[in-house]
Amino acid sequence: MSSVAMMPKYEAYNESGVEWIGNIPEHWNITKAKYLFNEVDERSVTGHEELLSVSHITGVTPRSEKNVSMFMAEDYSGSKTCQADDIVFNTMWAWMGALGVSERSGIVSPSYGVFRQKFTNTFNAKYLEYLLKTPKYIEHYNKVSTGLHSSRLRFYGHMFFDMKMGYPHIDEQNGIIKFLDNKTNKIDEAAAIKEKQISLLKERKQIIIQQAVTRGLNPDVPMRDSGVDWIGEIPDHWCSEPIKYSLKGIIDCEHKTAPFVDKKEFFVVRTSNVKQGKLVIEDAKYTNEYGYKEWTSRGVPFPGDILLTREAPAGEACLVPDDRKLCLGQRMVWLKVDRTRLLPEFALSLIYSSVVRTYIDFLSAGSTVLHFNMADIKNIPVILPPINEQAILVTHIKKHSDKIDKAIELEQQQISKLKEYKSILINSAVTGKIKVV
């Protein structure tokens, strides 16, 4: 990939007269949106058209393609309609880029802004979407939106109409999009290859874990039936039993979550903070000392013990860290592990092996949302090698997992760089910073 900074520039630039737009190629237009678009307020009679949603990530897309939990209205008559190539602004979230050019006709929220080109062949629809979602334009929406704070900011039609836009003739737009389609397709293909490599690495890691926790490291060890259909045979000197016999206790959360505060002292662990065996700190919520004391009145989670999600989704787990004070949020459970029988690190590997995942699949059969009750948790099946052998297996799993995790992290970094390059390339091409046609 060639550096964007090294790509050709236009021969001459003019000042746009708009500080946040800056200089544009001398032959490009600079025009207020009100001379280019009409605001459209056409309403659905039946509400039976395809329902569209608008987000900062995917732009304008069918609601049916979204995994959303928001309620569905009984009647969508009176919704705004839009046509293919119309701009749709999510009035409440435009400040963060929730807008797009629709690829299809449909209906959207009555509170959204819908805008249609005054003249045909002024804009290539794909070019227009790219342009309106460049960082400089989104910064402008943020700046002019009104409201007391970010969650209340609103971007209205007159704000869009007052905005100036810098753009070339439609023929040049078409050439820019042809160039970008070619380049971005190659970038996407490269990223897809790396995503496949990550999937293969994760599969390899899972095979290593599965082999270790169900058969051990000695291929010649005598085997016996575990007594559990989906587990099959296990080493003869291992045992298979419910996890309750290897726990000193199970503590669930109160049926409410501790009050949240801004001060980052007492971490409230919610289900969203537990993913793939790790405690995720992003989007962390914190409580005050009062909340911490009340929500740990039955005990303070001990470093190395296991935190387990009961729902949304059920069956995610991680170890309690030793570097922060925490309490449980709703739908969280603390497993107090008896370390004379079960090492927490070995238990965590079991939870993410087919030994426990199959058990979870059985419990969830026929239900849309799995919820672990306490009996379900107590009966989670585990396989127990002798404690000294567990320690050897934990070391083996960690050694190989660390190598694979590093390889995965490298692939993820390269994917991030590809996405960053793609974004810079698009932004530079549609704003005239580079000449591609």
C-alpha positions as CSV (number, residue, x, y, z in Angstrom):
1,M,0.0,0.0,0.0
2,S,1.3,3.4,-1.0
3,S,1.4,6.1,1.7
4,V,-1.5,8.6,1.3
5,A,0.9,11.4,2.1
6,M,3.0,10.4,-1.0
7,M,0.0,10.4,-3.4
8,P,-0.4,13.2,-6.1
9,K,-2.0,16.4,-5.1
10,Y,-4.1,18.8,-7.3
11,E,-2.2,21.4,-9.2
12,A,-3.8,24.3,-7.4
13,Y,-6.0,24.9,-4.4
14,N,-8.2,27.8,-3.3
15,E,-9.4,28.8,0.1
16,S,-12.9,27.5,0.7
17,G,-13.8,30.4,2.9
18,V,-14.9,27.9,5.5
19,E,-12.3,27.4,8.3
20,W,-13.2,23.8,9.1
21,I,-13.2,22.8,5.4
22,G,-9.9,24.5,4.6
23,N,-8.5,24.6,1.1
24,I,-10.1,22.7,-1.8
25,P,-9.0,22.1,-5.4
26,E,-9.5,25.4,-7.4
27,H,-12.1,23.9,-9.8
28,W,-14.2,22.4,-7.0
29,N,-17.5,23.9,-5.9
30,I,-18.2,25.3,-2.4
31,T,-22.0,25.6,-1.9
32,K,-24.4,25.8,1.0
33,A,-26.5,22.7,1.4
34,K,-29.8,24.6,1.1
35,Y,-29.0,25.2,-2.6
36,L,-28.4,21.5,-3.2
37,F,-31.1,19.7,-1.2
38,N,-34.7,19.9,-0.2
39,E,-36.0,18.7,3.1
40,V,-38.6,16.0,2.6
41,D,-41.5,15.3,5.0
42,E,-43.5,12.6,3.2
43,R,-45.4,10.3,5.5
44,S,-46.4,6.6,5.2
45,V,-50.1,5.9,5.1
46,T,-49.9,2.2,6.0
47,G,-46.5,1.9,7.8
48,H,-45.9,-1.3,5.8
49,E,-42.8,-0.1,4.0
50,E,-39.4,-1.5,5.0
51,L,-38.3,0.0,8.4
52,L,-34.8,1.5,8.3
53,S,-32.5,2.5,11.1
54,V,-29.7,5.0,11.1
55,S,-26.5,4.6,13.1
56,H,-23.0,6.0,13.1
57,I,-21.5,2.6,12.3
58,T,-23.6,1.3,9.5
59,G,-25.4,4.3,8.2
60,V,-28.9,3.7,6.8
61,T,-29.8,0.0,6.9
62,P,-32.9,-2.2,7.3
63,R,-33.9,-2.6,10.9
64,S,-34.4,-6.3,10.3
65,E,-30.6,-6.6,9.8
66,K,-29.9,-5.1,13.3
67,N,-29.5,-7.0,16.5
68,V,-31.4,-4.5,18.6
69,S,-33.5,-4.9,21.7
70,M,-35.5,-1.7,21.4
71,F,-39.2,-2.1,21.3
72,M,-41.1,-2.4,18.0
73,A,-44.1,-0.1,17.6
74,E,-47.5,-1.7,16.8
75,D,-48.2,0.8,14.1
76,Y,-45.7,2.6,11.8
77,S,-48.2,4.7,9.9
78,G,-47.2,8.3,10.0
79,S,-43.5,7.5,9.8
80,K,-41.3,9.5,7.4
81,T,-40.6,7.9,4.1
82,C,-37.3,8.1,2.2
83,Q,-36.2,7.1,-1.3
84,A,-33.0,5.6,-2.6
85,D,-30.2,8.3,-2.6
86,D,-31.9,10.4,0.1
87,I,-29.8,11.6,3.0
88,V,-31.2,10.6,6.4
89,F,-30.0,12.2,9.6
90,N,-30.6,10.7,13.0
91,T,-31.4,14.0,14.6
92,M,-30.3,12.9,18.1
93,W,-27.1,11.3,17.1
94,A,-25.9,13.1,14.0
95,W,-23.2,14.8,16.2
96,M,-21.4,11.4,16.3
97,G,-22.0,10.5,12.6
98,A,-25.4,8.8,12.7
99,L,-26.4,9.6,9.1
100,G,-26.1,8.2,5.7
101,V,-27.4,8.1,2.1
102,S,-30.1,5.4,1.8
103,E,-29.6,2.7,-0.7
104,R,-33.3,1.9,-0.7
105,S,-36.8,3.3,-0.1
106,G,-38.4,2.7,3.3
107,I,-39.6,4.4,6.4
108,V,-37.7,6.1,9.3
109,S,-38.5,7.8,12.5
110,P,-40.7,10.9,12.2
111,S,-38.0,12.8,14.2
112,Y,-35.3,12.1,11.6
113,G,-34.3,14.5,8.9
114,V,-34.7,13.4,5.3
115,F,-33.1,15.4,2.4
116,R,-33.3,14.9,-1.3
117,Q,-31.1,16.4,-4.1
118,K,-32.6,19.4,-5.8
119,F,-31.0,18.4,-9.1
120,T,-30.1,15.1,-10.6
121,N,-26.5,14.3,-11.2
122,T,-25.1,16.7,-8.7
123,F,-23.8,13.9,-6.4
124,N,-22.8,10.3,-6.7
125,A,-24.6,8.8,-3.8
126,K,-21.6,6.9,-2.5
127,Y,-19.4,10.0,-2.8
128,L,-22.0,12.0,-0.9
129,E,-22.1,9.5,2.0
130,Y,-18.3,9.4,2.2
131,L,-18.1,13.2,2.3
132,L,-20.8,13.7,4.9
133,K,-19.1,11.1,7.2
134,T,-15.6,12.5,7.0
135,P,-14.3,13.6,10.5
136,K,-14.3,17.3,9.6
137,Y,-18.0,17.2,8.7
138,I,-18.9,15.2,11.8
139,E,-17.0,17.7,13.9
140,H,-19.1,20.4,12.4
141,Y,-22.4,18.6,13.2
142,N,-21.1,18.2,16.8
143,K,-20.2,21.9,17.0
144,V,-23.5,23.4,15.7
145,S,-25.8,20.8,17.4
146,T,-27.7,22.3,20.3
147,G,-28.4,20.8,23.8
148,L,-27.2,20.9,27.4
149,H,-24.9,17.9,27.0
150,S,-23.9,15.2,24.5
151,S,-26.9,12.9,25.2
152,R,-29.2,15.9,24.5
153,L,-27.6,17.3,21.4
154,R,-29.8,17.7,18.3
155,F,-28.9,18.5,14.7
156,Y,-31.8,20.1,12.8
157,G,-32.6,20.7,9.2
158,H,-31.7,24.4,9.2
159,M,-28.3,23.5,10.6
160,F,-27.7,21.3,7.6
161,F,-28.9,23.9,5.2
162,D,-26.5,26.5,6.6
163,M,-23.6,24.1,6.1
164,K,-21.3,24.6,3.2
165,M,-20.0,21.7,1.2
166,G,-16.9,21.3,-1.0
167,Y,-17.2,18.9,-3.9
168,P,-16.2,18.3,-7.6
169,H,-18.3,17.7,-10.7
170,I,-20.2,14.5,-10.8
171,D,-17.8,13.0,-13.4
172,E,-14.9,13.5,-11.1
173,Q,-16.9,12.1,-8.2
174,N,-17.6,9.0,-10.3
175,G,-13.9,8.7,-10.9
176,I,-13.0,9.1,-7.3
177,I,-15.5,6.4,-6.3
178,K,-14.2,4.0,-9.0
179,F,-10.7,4.5,-7.5
180,L,-11.9,4.0,-4.0
181,D,-13.9,0.9,-4.8
182,N,-10.8,-0.7,-6.3
183,K,-8.6,0.2,-3.4
184,T,-11.0,-0.4,-0.5
185,N,-12.0,-3.8,-2.0
186,K,-8.3,-4.8,-1.9
187,I,-8.0,-3.5,1.7
188,D,-11.2,-5.4,2.7
189,E,-9.8,-8.6,1.1
190,A,-6.6,-8.3,3.0
191,A,-8.4,-7.7,6.3
192,A,-10.7,-10.7,5.6
193,I,-7.7,-12.9,5.1
194,K,-6.3,-11.8,8.5
195,E,-9.7,-12.3,10.1
196,K,-9.6,-15.9,8.8
197,Q,-6.1,-16.3,10.2
198,I,-7.4,-15.1,13.6
199,S,-10.2,-17.7,13.4
200,L,-7.8,-20.4,12.7
201,L,-5.5,-19.4,15.5
202,K,-8.5,-19.4,17.9
203,E,-9.5,-22.8,16.7
204,R,-5.9,-24.0,17.3
205,K,-6.0,-22.6,20.8
206,Q,-9.3,-24.2,21.6
207,I,-8.0,-27.6,20.4
208,I,-5.0,-27.3,22.7
209,I,-7.3,-26.4,25.7
210,Q,-9.8,-29.1,24.8
211,Q,-7.1,-31.8,24.6
212,A,-5.5,-30.7,27.9
213,V,-8.6,-30.6,30.0
214,T,-10.2,-33.8,28.7
215,R,-7.3,-36.1,28.0
216,G,-4.2,-34.6,29.6
217,L,-0.7,-34.7,28.1
218,N,0.1,-38.4,28.2
219,P,-1.3,-40.1,25.0
220,D,-0.8,-43.6,26.6
221,V,-2.7,-43.0,29.8
222,P,-5.5,-45.6,30.4
223,M,-8.9,-44.2,29.7
224,R,-12.4,-44.9,31.1
225,D,-16.0,-43.7,30.4
226,S,-16.7,-40.4,32.2
227,G,-20.4,-41.2,32.6
228,V,-21.3,-38.0,30.7
229,D,-22.4,-38.6,27.1
230,W,-20.8,-35.5,25.5
231,I,-17.6,-35.8,27.5
232,G,-16.8,-39.4,26.6
233,E,-13.7,-41.0,27.9
234,I,-11.3,-39.4,30.4
235,P,-8.0,-40.6,32.0
236,D,-8.7,-43.5,34.4
237,H,-7.3,-41.6,37.4
238,W,-9.4,-38.5,36.8
239,C,-13.0,-37.9,38.1
240,S,-16.0,-36.3,36.7
241,E,-18.5,-34.5,38.9
242,P,-20.6,-31.4,39.4
243,I,-18.6,-28.2,40.2
244,K,-20.5,-27.8,43.5
245,Y,-18.2,-30.3,45.2
246,S,-15.2,-28.1,44.3
247,L,-16.7,-24.9,45.6
248,K,-16.7,-23.4,49.1
249,G,-19.7,-21.3,48.2
250,I,-21.6,-19.5,45.4
251,I,-22.5,-15.9,46.0
252,D,-24.9,-14.2,43.6
253,C,-25.6,-10.5,43.3
254,E,-28.5,-8.6,44.9
255,H,-31.4,-8.3,42.5
256,K,-30.3,-4.7,41.8
257,T,-27.1,-3.1,40.9
258,A,-25.1,-0.8,43.1
259,P,-25.5,3.0,42.5
260,F,-23.0,4.3,39.9
261,V,-20.7,7.3,40.6
262,D,-18.1,9.1,38.5
263,K,-15.2,8.4,40.9
264,K,-13.3,5.3,39.7
265,E,-12.6,3.5,43.0
266,F,-15.0,0.5,43.5
267,F,-15.6,-1.4,40.2
268,V,-19.1,-2.8,39.6
269,V,-18.6,-6.0,37.5
270,R,-21.5,-6.3,35.0
271,T,-22.1,-9.1,32.5
272,S,-20.7,-6.8,29.7
273,N,-17.4,-6.7,31.6
274,V,-16.8,-10.5,31.3
275,K,-15.8,-11.8,27.9
276,Q,-13.8,-14.8,26.6
277,G,-12.2,-15.5,30.0
278,K,-11.1,-11.9,30.6
279,L,-12.3,-9.0,32.8
280,V,-12.9,-6.1,30.3
281,I,-12.5,-2.7,31.8
282,E,-13.9,-0.7,28.9
283,D,-17.2,0.9,29.7
284,A,-16.6,0.1,33.4
285,K,-19.0,1.5,36.0
286,Y,-18.1,2.4,39.6
287,T,-19.9,2.8,42.9
288,N,-19.2,4.6,46.1
289,E,-18.0,3.2,49.4
290,Y,-21.5,2.8,50.7
291,G,-22.5,0.8,47.6
292,Y,-19.3,-1.3,47.8
293,K,-19.9,-2.2,51.4
294,E,-23.5,-3.1,50.9
295,W,-22.9,-5.2,47.8
296,T,-20.0,-7.0,49.5
297,S,-21.8,-7.6,52.8
298,R,-21.8,-11.4,52.0
299,G,-18.2,-11.4,51.2
300,V,-15.5,-9.6,49.1
301,P,-14.5,-11.5,45.9
302,F,-11.1,-13.1,46.5
303,P,-8.3,-12.7,43.9
304,G,-8.2,-15.8,41.7
305,D,-11.8,-16.9,42.3
306,I,-14.2,-17.0,39.4
307,L,-16.8,-14.5,38.3
308,L,-19.6,-16.0,36.1
309,T,-22.4,-14.4,34.2
310,R,-25.9,-15.8,34.7
311,E,-27.5,-14.1,31.7
312,A,-26.9,-11.7,28.8
313,P,-25.1,-14.0,27.9
314,A,-24.9,-16.8,30.4
315,G,-21.6,-18.7,30.9
316,E,-19.0,-16.1,30.4
317,A,-16.3,-16.2,33.1
318,C,-13.1,-14.6,34.4
319,L,-10.8,-14.7,37.4
320,V,-11.1,-12.0,40.1
321,P,-8.0,-9.7,39.7
322,D,-5.8,-8.8,42.6
323,D,-5.4,-5.1,41.6
324,R,-8.8,-3.6,42.2
325,K,-11.7,-3.5,44.6
326,L,-14.9,-4.8,43.0
327,C,-18.4,-6.0,43.7
328,L,-21.0,-7.8,41.7
329,G,-23.5,-6.3,39.3
330,Q,-26.8,-7.8,38.4
331,R,-26.8,-11.3,36.9
332,M,-23.3,-12.0,38.2
333,V,-22.1,-14.8,40.4
334,W,-19.0,-15.3,42.4
335,L,-17.7,-18.9,42.7
336,K,-15.5,-19.4,45.8
337,V,-13.2,-22.1,44.6
338,D,-11.8,-24.9,46.9
339,R,-8.2,-24.8,45.7
340,T,-7.4,-28.1,47.3
341,R,-9.6,-29.8,44.7
342,L,-9.8,-27.4,41.7
343,L,-7.4,-24.7,40.5
344,P,-9.3,-21.6,39.3
345,E,-7.2,-21.3,36.1
346,F,-8.0,-25.0,35.3
347,A,-11.7,-24.4,36.0
348,L,-11.7,-21.4,33.6
349,S,-10.3,-23.5,30.8
350,L,-13.0,-26.1,31.5
351,I,-15.7,-23.5,31.3
352,Y,-14.6,-22.5,27.8
353,S,-14.1,-26.1,26.7
354,S,-16.8,-28.3,25.2
355,V,-17.2,-29.9,28.6
356,V,-19.2,-26.9,29.9
357,R,-20.2,-25.2,26.6
358,T,-22.2,-28.3,25.6
359,Y,-23.9,-28.2,29.0
360,I,-24.8,-24.6,28.4
361,D,-26.2,-25.5,24.9
362,F,-28.4,-28.2,26.5
363,L,-29.8,-25.7,29.0
364,S,-30.5,-23.1,26.4
365,A,-32.3,-25.4,24.0
366,G,-35.8,-24.1,23.3
367,S,-35.2,-20.7,25.0
368,T,-34.4,-17.4,23.4
369,V,-32.4,-16.1,26.4
370,L,-30.6,-18.5,28.7
371,H,-30.7,-17.7,32.4
372,F,-28.6,-19.8,34.9
373,N,-30.4,-20.5,38.1
374,M,-28.3,-21.6,41.1
375,A,-29.1,-25.3,40.6
376,D,-27.8,-25.0,37.0
377,I,-24.5,-23.4,38.3
378,K,-24.0,-26.0,41.0
379,N,-24.4,-28.8,38.5
380,I,-21.9,-27.5,35.9
381,P,-19.9,-30.6,35.0
382,V,-16.1,-30.5,35.6
383,I,-13.3,-33.0,35.1
384,L,-10.8,-33.2,37.9
385,P,-7.2,-34.5,37.5
386,P,-5.2,-34.6,40.6
387,I,-4.3,-31.1,41.8
388,N,-0.6,-31.4,40.9
389,E,-1.5,-32.5,37.4
390,Q,-3.9,-29.6,37.1
391,A,-1.0,-27.3,37.8
392,I,1.0,-28.9,35.0
393,L,-1.9,-28.6,32.6
394,V,-2.5,-24.9,33.5
395,T,1.2,-24.2,32.7
396,H,0.9,-26.1,29.4
397,I,-2.2,-24.2,28.4
398,K,-0.8,-20.8,29.4
399,K,2.5,-21.4,27.5
400,H,0.7,-22.3,24.2
401,S,-2.1,-19.8,24.7
402,D,0.2,-16.9,25.3
403,K,2.0,-17.6,22.0
404,I,-1.3,-17.8,20.1
405,D,-2.6,-14.7,21.8
406,K,0.4,-12.8,20.7
407,A,-0.1,-13.9,17.1
408,I,-3.7,-12.9,17.3
409,E,-2.8,-9.5,18.7
410,L,-0.4,-9.0,15.9
411,E,-3.1,-9.8,13.3
412,Q,-5.6,-7.5,15.0
413,Q,-3.0,-4.7,15.0
414,Q,-2.6,-5.2,11.3
415,I,-6.3,-5.2,10.7
416,S,-6.6,-1.9,12.7
417,K,-3.8,-0.4,10.5
418,L,-5.7,-1.5,7.4
419,K,-8.9,0.1,8.6
420,E,-7.1,3.3,9.5
421,Y,-5.4,3.4,6.1
422,K,-8.8,2.9,4.4
423,S,-10.4,5.7,6.4
424,I,-7.6,8.1,5.7
425,L,-7.6,7.2,2.0
426,I,-11.4,7.8,1.7
427,N,-11.3,11.1,3.6
428,S,-8.3,12.4,1.6
429,A,-9.9,11.5,-1.8
430,V,-13.4,12.9,-1.2
431,T,-12.1,16.1,0.3
432,G,-9.5,16.8,-2.5
433,K,-6.4,16.3,-0.4
434,I,-5.1,13.8,-3.0
435,K,-5.8,13.5,-6.7
436,V,-6.8,10.1,-7.8
437,V,-8.4,10.8,-11.2
